[in-house]
């Protein structure tokens, strides 16, 4: 299934590019090739990030503390079929790679599809990292592209037929911010999301410090729905970042805003909890605990291993030096400070755009 899907995708891309008289890849250095459709899907993806997998209430592998708050409890379940006939089953839960989100400055650029430029707009929608004197000062702006990425379905791994809530089967481009006027205009974004007025005050913004502290240890605060931890605030849901920081921080915040906006429109569903066992449910408020992210481009976040030296003092007071190895998590919760996982994942000049894998916790009733 995987090879057939990729072959169809490549043939479709080639036909569309030929019809548009466009090159297969862009020679524009502002539109990099993320090299996604390659062996990197196997080598640079954090496969251990799927764990813990819970089957009938029993955790298999991984750290049980990585189960998000609000996840389904119990072991058995019942779901009705299309005719209303109940079918018993058992609960299966895991983190699954569900979506790809790319943040690019060049309008129409698709780093995921090999660095091609889609003829959707022109240079007047050029984005900026907000890092220089000649690119809008301290204001950052990125376009986002949202891809379906049901990798486990594409590889026919671990997924029971019922356990595919949005029914996607292939890598597919699902949303482009260039076609959404609210992404480039925070005033329009306010009228689409008027609840932002309720949190546009110093008290609400200061509450995000607590979310940042909680996200640093892997547990974002669900009740602070307007906060993205150490990255900033989710509102306004637009691509403009007035407090532009580093590239990993900026792109992480804007990726979070993108998913929050899709939830607000009913285009992204909740798959977490007992009431989502039989089918996904519309959740207008962004469920932070349901998601984790890992950078795929420019520097993959796939469980890095590194060595360091440590001084150890025994009970007798003797000090020795030991060489130790530590492995990073491979994915991070929404709002976790980039100093834990990402400040070094930038390649100046050629690696200042980003592609993230969006991991989704999925509670499913696998019926008999």
ROMIGU-577170 format. One record per residue (C-alpha): residue number from 1; residue in one letter; x, y negated, z. Coordinates in steps of 0.5 Angstrom, whole numbers, always signed. Layout:
REM residues N
(NUM; A; (X; Y; Z))
...
***
This chain:
REM residues 368
(1; X; (+0; +0; +0))
(2; X; (+6; -5; +2))
(3; X; (+10; -4; -5))
(4; X; (+3; -5; -9))
(5; X; (+1; -11; -5))
(6; X; (+8; -14; -6))
(7; X; (+8; -12; -13))
(8; X; (+1; -15; -15))
(9; X; (+3; -22; -11))
(10; X; (+10; -22; -15))
(11; X; (+6; -21; -22))
(12; X; (+1; -26; -20))
(13; X; (+6; -31; -18))
(14; X; (+10; -30; -24))
(15; X; (+4; -31; -29))
(16; X; (+2; -37; -25))
(17; X; (+8; -40; -26))
(18; X; (+9; -39; -33))
(19; X; (+2; -42; -34))
(20; X; (+4; -48; -31))
(21; X; (+11; -48; -34))
(22; X; (+15; -48; -28))
(23; X; (+21; -45; -26))
(24; X; (+21; -38; -21))
(25; X; (+25; -42; -16))
(26; X; (+26; -49; -15))
(27; X; (+32; -53; -16))
(28; X; (+30; -58; -11))
(29; X; (+35; -58; -5))
(30; X; (+29; -60; -1))
(31; X; (+25; -54; -2))
(32; X; (+29; -48; +1))
(33; X; (+28; -41; +0))
(34; X; (+26; -37; +6))
(35; X; (+27; -30; +3))
(36; X; (+21; -28; +6))
(37; X; (+19; -22; +1))
(38; X; (+25; -18; +2))
(39; X; (+29; -13; +7))
(40; X; (+28; -19; +12))
(41; X; (+21; -17; +14))
(42; X; (+25; -11; +17))
(43; X; (+31; -13; +19))
(44; X; (+29; -20; +22))
(45; X; (+23; -19; +25))
(46; X; (+22; -17; +33))
(47; X; (+19; -10; +32))
(48; X; (+20; -10; +40))
(49; X; (+15; -16; +41))
(50; X; (+9; -11; +39))
(51; X; (+10; -8; +46))
(52; X; (+7; -7; +51))
(53; X; (+2; -3; +47))
(54; X; (-4; -1; +52))
(55; X; (-8; +5; +50))
(56; X; (-14; +7; +54))
(57; X; (-11; +2; +60))
(58; X; (-4; +5; +60))
(59; X; (+2; +1; +58))
(60; X; (+7; +4; +53))
(61; X; (+13; +1; +53))
(62; X; (+15; -6; +54))
(63; X; (+14; -11; +60))
(64; X; (+7; -10; +63))
(65; X; (+8; -18; +65))
(66; X; (+7; -20; +58))
(67; X; (+0; -18; +57))
(68; X; (-4; -25; +57))
(69; X; (-9; -27; +62))
(70; X; (-16; -25; +60))
(71; X; (-14; -19; +56))
(72; X; (-19; -13; +56))
(73; X; (-19; -9; +62))
(74; X; (-22; -2; +63))
(75; X; (-20; +4; +58))
(76; X; (-27; +6; +55))
(77; X; (-31; +2; +50))
(78; X; (-38; +2; +46))
(79; X; (-39; -1; +39))
(80; X; (-45; -1; +35))
(81; X; (-44; +0; +27))
(82; X; (-48; -4; +22))
(83; X; (-54; +0; +23))
(84; X; (-54; -1; +31))
(85; X; (-52; +6; +33))
(86; X; (-47; +6; +39))
(87; X; (-40; +9; +38))
(88; X; (-36; +10; +44))
(89; X; (-28; +9; +44))
(90; X; (-22; +7; +48))
(91; X; (-19; +1; +48))
(92; X; (-12; -1; +44))
(93; X; (-9; -7; +45))
(94; X; (-2; -10; +43))
(95; X; (+1; -16; +40))
(96; X; (+1; -16; +32))
(97; X; (+4; -20; +27))
(98; X; (-2; -24; +24))
(99; X; (+0; -30; +21))
(100; X; (+6; -34; +18))
(101; X; (+6; -42; +19))
(102; X; (+11; -46; +15))
(103; X; (+13; -53; +16))
(104; X; (+16; -57; +10))
(105; X; (+17; -64; +9))
(106; X; (+17; -63; +1))
(107; X; (+9; -63; -1))
(108; X; (+7; -57; -5))
(109; X; (+14; -53; -3))
(110; X; (+13; -46; -1))
(111; X; (+19; -43; +3))
(112; X; (+15; -37; +4))
(113; X; (+14; -36; -4))
(114; X; (+21; -36; -6))
(115; X; (+22; -44; -5))
(116; X; (+17; -45; -11))
(117; X; (+13; -52; -11))
(118; X; (+6; -52; -12))
(119; X; (+3; -57; -17))
(120; X; (-2; -60; -12))
(121; X; (+1; -67; -10))
(122; X; (+7; -72; -11))
(123; X; (+13; -75; -7))
(124; X; (+8; -80; -4))
(125; X; (+6; -75; +1))
(126; X; (+14; -73; +3))
(127; X; (+15; -71; +10))
(128; X; (+20; -73; +15))
(129; X; (+24; -70; +21))
(130; X; (+24; -77; +24))
(131; X; (+31; -77; +26))
(132; X; (+34; -82; +21))
(133; X; (+34; -90; +20))
(134; X; (+31; -89; +13))
(135; X; (+25; -84; +14))
(136; X; (+20; -87; +18))
(137; X; (+24; -88; +25))
(138; X; (+22; -84; +30))
(139; X; (+16; -81; +27))
(140; X; (+16; -74; +24))
(141; X; (+11; -71; +19))
(142; X; (+11; -64; +16))
(143; X; (+6; -61; +12))
(144; X; (+4; -54; +14))
(145; X; (+2; -48; +10))
(146; X; (-2; -42; +13))
(147; X; (-1; -35; +11))
(148; X; (-5; -29; +13))
(149; X; (+1; -24; +15))
(150; X; (-3; -17; +17))
(151; X; (+4; -13; +17))
(152; X; (+2; -7; +21))
(153; X; (-4; -6; +16))
(154; X; (+1; -7; +10))
(155; X; (+5; -2; +12))
(156; X; (-1; +2; +15))
(157; X; (+2; +3; +22))
(158; X; (-2; +3; +28))
(159; X; (-8; +0; +26))
(160; X; (-15; +3; +26))
(161; X; (-20; +1; +21))
(162; X; (-24; -2; +26))
(163; X; (-18; -6; +29))
(164; X; (-18; -11; +23))
(165; X; (-22; -17; +26))
(166; X; (-21; -22; +20))
(167; X; (-21; -16; +14))
(168; X; (-14; -19; +11))
(169; X; (-10; -14; +7))
(170; X; (-4; -18; +4))
(171; X; (+0; -23; +5))
(172; X; (-4; -29; +2))
(173; X; (-4; -37; +2))
(174; X; (-10; -39; +7))
(175; X; (-9; -46; +8))
(176; X; (-5; -52; +6))
(177; X; (-5; -59; +9))
(178; X; (-4; -63; +3))
(179; X; (-11; -61; +1))
(180; X; (-13; -64; +8))
(181; X; (-14; -71; +9))
(182; X; (-14; -71; +17))
(183; X; (-7; -68; +17))
(184; X; (-4; -74; +15))
(185; X; (-9; -79; +18))
(186; X; (-10; -79; +25))
(187; X; (-16; -84; +25))
(188; X; (-19; -79; +21))
(189; X; (-17; -73; +25))
(190; X; (-20; -77; +31))
(191; X; (-27; -77; +28))
(192; X; (-26; -69; +26))
(193; X; (-24; -68; +33))
(194; X; (-28; -73; +38))
(195; X; (-26; -69; +44))
(196; X; (-19; -72; +43))
(197; X; (-22; -79; +47))
(198; X; (-23; -75; +53))
(199; X; (-15; -73; +54))
(200; X; (-12; -79; +51))
(201; X; (-10; -82; +58))
(202; X; (-4; -82; +62))
(203; X; (-7; -77; +67))
(204; X; (-9; -72; +62))
(205; X; (-2; -73; +59))
(206; X; (+2; -72; +65))
(207; X; (-2; -66; +67))
(208; X; (+2; -63; +61))
(209; X; (+8; -63; +66))
(210; X; (+5; -57; +69))
(211; X; (+3; -53; +63))
(212; X; (+11; -54; +61))
(213; X; (+13; -51; +67))
(214; X; (+8; -45; +67))
(215; X; (+10; -44; +60))
(216; X; (+17; -44; +61))
(217; X; (+16; -37; +65))
(218; X; (+11; -34; +60))
(219; X; (+5; -36; +62))
(220; X; (+1; -43; +59))
(221; X; (-4; -46; +63))
(222; X; (-11; -44; +59))
(223; X; (-15; -49; +63))
(224; X; (-10; -55; +60))
(225; X; (-13; -54; +53))
(226; X; (-10; -60; +50))
(227; X; (-3; -59; +52))
(228; X; (+2; -55; +48))
(229; X; (+7; -55; +54))
(230; X; (+14; -58; +53))
(231; X; (+13; -59; +46))
(232; X; (+7; -65; +47))
(233; X; (+0; -65; +46))
(234; X; (-4; -62; +41))
(235; X; (-9; -68; +40))
(236; X; (-9; -72; +35))
(237; X; (-9; -65; +31))
(238; X; (-5; -68; +25))
(239; X; (+2; -67; +22))
(240; X; (+4; -74; +25))
(241; X; (+9; -73; +31))
(242; X; (+10; -80; +35))
(243; X; (+15; -77; +40))
(244; X; (+19; -73; +35))
(245; X; (+25; -69; +38))
(246; X; (+29; -63; +35))
(247; X; (+27; -60; +29))
(248; X; (+25; -53; +33))
(249; X; (+20; -58; +38))
(250; X; (+17; -62; +32))
(251; X; (+15; -56; +28))
(252; X; (+13; -52; +34))
(253; X; (+8; -57; +36))
(254; X; (+5; -58; +29))
(255; X; (+5; -51; +28))
(256; X; (+1; -50; +35))
(257; X; (-4; -56; +32))
(258; X; (-5; -53; +26))
(259; X; (-8; -46; +29))
(260; X; (-12; -51; +34))
(261; X; (-15; -54; +28))
(262; X; (-17; -48; +25))
(263; X; (-20; -45; +31))
(264; X; (-24; -52; +32))
(265; X; (-27; -51; +25))
(266; X; (-28; -43; +26))
(267; X; (-23; -41; +21))
(268; X; (-19; -37; +27))
(269; X; (-22; -33; +31))
(270; X; (-21; -30; +39))
(271; X; (-19; -23; +39))
(272; X; (-17; -23; +46))
(273; X; (-22; -21; +52))
(274; X; (-27; -16; +53))
(275; X; (-32; -19; +49))
(276; X; (-28; -19; +43))
(277; X; (-27; -11; +43))
(278; X; (-32; -10; +37))
(279; X; (-31; -16; +33))
(280; X; (-27; -23; +33))
(281; X; (-31; -28; +36))
(282; X; (-31; -36; +34))
(283; X; (-27; -40; +39))
(284; X; (-27; -47; +38))
(285; X; (-22; -49; +44))
(286; X; (-15; -46; +42))
(287; X; (-14; -40; +46))
(288; X; (-6; -41; +48))
(289; X; (-5; -34; +52))
(290; X; (-7; -30; +46))
(291; X; (-1; -33; +41))
(292; X; (+6; -32; +41))
(293; X; (+11; -35; +36))
(294; X; (+18; -33; +33))
(295; X; (+22; -37; +28))
(296; X; (+23; -33; +22))
(297; X; (+27; -39; +18))
(298; X; (+32; -42; +18))
(299; X; (+35; -37; +24))
(300; X; (+31; -31; +26))
(301; X; (+29; -30; +33))
(302; X; (+29; -23; +33))
(303; X; (+31; -21; +40))
(304; X; (+38; -24; +39))
(305; X; (+44; -21; +43))
(306; X; (+50; -25; +46))
(307; X; (+56; -23; +51))
(308; X; (+58; -28; +57))
(309; X; (+63; -27; +63))
(310; X; (+61; -27; +70))
(311; X; (+64; -28; +76))
(312; X; (+62; -22; +81))
(313; X; (+64; -23; +89))
(314; X; (+63; -16; +93))
(315; X; (+62; -15; +100))
(316; X; (+69; -16; +102))
(317; X; (+70; -23; +98))
(318; X; (+74; -20; +92))
(319; X; (+72; -24; +86))
(320; X; (+72; -20; +79))
(321; X; (+70; -22; +72))
(322; X; (+65; -18; +68))
(323; X; (+63; -18; +61))
(324; X; (+55; -18; +60))
(325; X; (+50; -17; +55))
(326; X; (+44; -21; +55))
(327; X; (+38; -20; +49))
(328; X; (+33; -26; +48))
(329; X; (+26; -24; +48))
(330; X; (+25; -25; +41))
(331; X; (+18; -29; +41))
(332; X; (+16; -34; +46))
(333; X; (+9; -37; +49))
(334; X; (+6; -43; +47))
(335; X; (+9; -49; +50))
(336; X; (+16; -46; +52))
(337; X; (+22; -51; +52))
(338; X; (+26; -50; +46))
(339; X; (+32; -50; +50))
(340; X; (+30; -43; +52))
(341; X; (+30; -40; +45))
(342; X; (+31; -45; +39))
(343; X; (+35; -51; +40))
(344; X; (+41; -48; +36))
(345; X; (+36; -45; +30))
(346; X; (+38; -51; +26))
(347; X; (+42; -51; +19))
(348; X; (+44; -58; +18))
(349; X; (+42; -60; +11))
(350; X; (+39; -53; +8))
(351; X; (+35; -51; +14))
(352; X; (+31; -57; +17))
(353; X; (+24; -54; +15))
(354; X; (+22; -48; +19))
(355; X; (+17; -41; +18))
(356; X; (+14; -38; +24))
(357; X; (+11; -31; +25))
(358; X; (+5; -32; +29))
(359; X; (+4; -26; +34))
(360; X; (-3; -25; +36))
(361; X; (-6; -21; +42))
(362; X; (-11; -16; +40))
(363; X; (-16; -12; +44))
(364; X; (-20; -7; +40))
(365; X; (-25; -1; +41))
(366; X; (-22; +4; +37))
(367; X; (-29; +8; +36))
(368; X; (-29; +16; +35))
***
